[in-house]
Amino acid sequence: MYKKTVTYEDFDGNTVTEDFYFNFTKAELMELEVSEKDGFAEAMQRIIEANDGKEIIAGFKKILLLAIGKRVGNGFEKSDDIRREFQSSAAFSDIFMEFATDATAGAAFVNAVVPRALAEQVQAEQAQLQLKPEPVATVELPAQPEIPAEGSAEYDNAVRDLTDEQLQSMTQEELIAYFQAKNPQL
């Protein structure tokens, strides 16, 4: 849990001091991690290394808005309404600009809401989930009918085109053998 006390000027010109709370649960970190192809942490690292300011800001904003919530008794409530209310406040702009322009403050925020040990645990659990082999059911395939040798009269008869009437008069086994002879990959 990260608590940020902010004194800001609201849209009416009043000075307001307010506490804002940010947190990620283990489940939320797992969801965030799998939201990107190679994992959120890996994606953010690539963006930072590429020095892509636009993407860094977008990733940081995503973390900020996904982590915001309100203390309710012993719980921590998050909702789209809480995110929308926070994002539309003057405080959001102040907090966002502080974290986005001060690398030390931004890193402290990320480290507080995404503790490294918890993030590493989530990544390890995700990797373990992906590595667990799924049980495979054994299925007995039906015996393949013998396909006549290519070039033989039986083969020529098997692969020649038949009329609709001839196909309709064949048994299921004869149809299967006919189509397998026409296409051995079946």
C-alpha positions in Angstrom: 0.0 0.0 0.0 1.3 3.4 -0.9 -0.2 6.5 0.6 0.5 9.9 -1.1 -0.6 13.0 0.7 -1.1 15.8 -1.9 -1.8 19.5 -1.4 -3.2 20.9 -4.6 -5.4 23.7 -5.9 -8.8 22.4 -7.0 -10.7 23.8 -10.0 -12.4 26.4 -7.8 -9.0 27.8 -6.6 -9.2 26.2 -3.1 -6.2 24.7 -1.5 -7.0 21.0 -0.7 -4.9 18.4 1.1 -6.0 14.9 0.4 -4.6 11.4 0.9 -4.5 9.0 -2.1 -3.9 5.3 -1.8 -2.4 3.0 -4.3 -2.0 -0.8 -4.2 -1.8 -4.0 -6.2 -2.8 -7.3 -5.0 -1.0 -10.5 -6.1 -3.9 -11.3 -8.4 -3.9 -7.8 -10.0 -0.1 -8.1 -10.6 -0.7 -11.5 -12.3 -3.4 -9.9 -14.5 -1.1 -7.0 -15.3 1.8 -9.2 -16.1 -0.2 -11.4 -18.5 -1.7 -8.3 -20.2 1.4 -8.0 -22.4 2.8 -10.8 -24.6 6.1 -11.1 -22.8 4.9 -9.8 -19.5 4.2 -6.3 -18.3 7.6 -5.9 -16.5 9.4 -7.1 -19.7 7.4 -4.8 -21.9 8.1 -1.8 -19.6 11.8 -2.6 -19.5 12.0 -2.7 -23.4 10.1 0.7 -23.5 12.5 2.2 -21.0 15.6 0.9 -22.8 14.2 2.2 -26.1 13.8 5.6 -24.3 10.3 5.9 -25.8 8.9 8.8 -23.8 5.4 8.4 -25.1 5.2 4.7 -24.2 6.9 5.3 -20.8 4.2 7.9 -20.0 1.4 5.5 -21.2 2.8 2.6 -19.1 3.2 4.8 -16.0 -0.4 6.2 -16.4 -1.7 2.6 -16.7 0.0 1.7 -13.4 -1.2 4.8 -11.7 -4.8 4.4 -12.7 -4.9 0.6 -12.0 -3.4 1.0 -8.6 -5.7 3.9 -7.3 -8.3 2.9 -4.8 -10.0 4.1 -1.6 -9.6 2.7 1.9 -12.9 1.4 3.1 -12.7 0.0 6.7 -10.1 -2.7 6.6 -10.5 -3.1 2.8 -9.3 -1.4 -0.3 -11.9 -0.6 -3.0 -11.1 -0.1 -6.6 -13.6 0.7 -9.4 -13.9 2.5 -12.7 -15.8 5.3 -10.8 -12.9 5.7 -8.4 -10.4 5.8 -11.4 -12.6 8.3 -13.3 -13.0 10.5 -10.2 -9.2 10.5 -9.6 -8.3 11.1 -13.2 -10.6 14.0 -13.5 -9.2 15.7 -10.4 -6.5 18.4 -10.3 -4.6 16.1 -7.9 -4.2 13.5 -10.7 -2.4 16.0 -12.8 0.0 17.0 -9.9 0.7 13.4 -9.0 1.2 12.3 -12.6 3.5 15.1 -13.4 5.6 14.6 -10.3 6.1 10.9 -10.9 6.5 11.3 -14.7 9.1 14.1 -14.4 11.0 13.0 -11.3 12.6 9.6 -12.0 13.4 9.0 -8.3 9.8 9.8 -7.2 8.4 7.6 -10.0 10.7 4.7 -9.2 9.7 5.0 -5.5 6.1 4.9 -6.4 6.4 1.9 -8.7 8.5 0.1 -6.1 5.9 0.8 -3.4 2.9 -0.4 -5.3 4.8 -3.3 -7.1 7.2 -4.6 -4.5 10.0 -6.4 -6.3 9.7 -9.6 -4.2 5.9 -9.8 -5.0 6.5 -9.0 -8.7 9.2 -11.7 -8.9 6.9 -14.2 -7.1 4.1 -13.4 -9.6 6.4 -13.8 -12.5 7.7 -17.2 -11.1 4.1 -18.4 -10.6 3.2 -17.3 -14.1 6.2 -19.2 -15.5 5.3 -22.3 -13.5 1.7 -22.2 -14.8 3.0 -22.0 -18.4 5.4 -24.9 -17.9 3.0 -27.4 -16.3 2.3 -30.0 -18.9 -1.3 -30.7 -19.6 -2.4 -34.3 -19.1 -2.8 -35.9 -22.5 -5.6 -38.4 -23.2 -4.6 -41.5 -25.1 -6.8 -41.9 -28.1 -6.9 -45.1 -30.2 -7.0 -44.4 -33.9 -8.9 -46.7 -36.1 -6.7 -49.0 -38.2 -5.9 -47.5 -41.6 -7.2 -49.6 -44.6 -4.4 -50.7 -46.9 -3.8 -48.3 -49.7 -3.0 -50.1 -53.0 0.5 -49.6 -54.4 0.8 -46.6 -56.7 0.8 -47.6 -60.3 -1.2 -50.8 -59.7 -4.7 -51.4 -61.2 -6.2 -51.3 -57.8 -4.6 -47.9 -57.2 -5.8 -46.5 -60.5 -9.4 -47.7 -59.7 -9.2 -46.2 -56.2 -8.2 -42.8 -57.3 -10.2 -42.3 -60.4 -13.0 -39.8 -60.2 -16.3 -41.4 -59.4 -19.8 -40.1 -60.3 -22.1 -38.9 -57.6 -24.2 -42.0 -58.2 -21.2 -44.3 -57.7 -20.2 -42.4 -54.5 -23.8 -42.6 -53.1 -23.9 -46.4 -53.6 -20.7 -47.0 -51.6 -20.6 -48.1 -48.0 -19.0 -45.9 -45.4 -15.9 -48.1 -45.3 -15.6 -48.0 -49.1 -16.0 -44.1 -49.1 -13.2 -43.8 -46.4 -10.9 -46.1 -48.4 -11.7 -44.2 -51.6 -10.9 -40.8 -50.2 -7.8 -42.0 -48.4 -6.5 -43.5 -51.6 -7.2 -40.1 -53.3 -5.5 -38.2 -50.5 -3.1 -40.3 -48.3 -2.9 -37.4 -45.8 -6.4 -38.2 -44.6 
